[in-house]
Amino acid sequence: MAGNTLNVNSTLQCPHGGSVQIISANARVKVDGAFAALATDQFVISGCPFQIPIGTGTKPSPCMTVQWLVTDMRTKVNSTPTLSKSSVGLCLTAEQIPQGPVSIVNTQVKSASQ
């Protein structure tokens, strides 16, 4: 596994401070005791306060999901790329409108197969 591999316990945030929960389909490879995050997993964002101005008011436009643009090229689980500190993800609204890059706050440094 690459160094600084993301797992389901890694801390990620949207550009507006919302929290990202990683829901992994990986039940095979663990990193620091938690399942490694894969590029195809679900990344659900909650608590994003972002709003866009509309006329004289605002409309909530929170980040909802993450789409990964750059993944680990050499490290895979069942042919699916893993993610690490160097991966690049884009936060999207429910309408799939890009909101900015995901922030990878905390990763794991060790890995082991189960």
Buried (B, 14 or more C-beta within 10 A) or exposed (E): BBEBBBBBBBEBBBBBEBBBEBEBEBEEBBBBEBBBBBBBBEBBBEEBEBEEEEEEEEEEBBBBBBBBEEBBEEBBBEEBBBBBBEBEBBBBBEEEEEBEBBBBEEBBEEBEEE
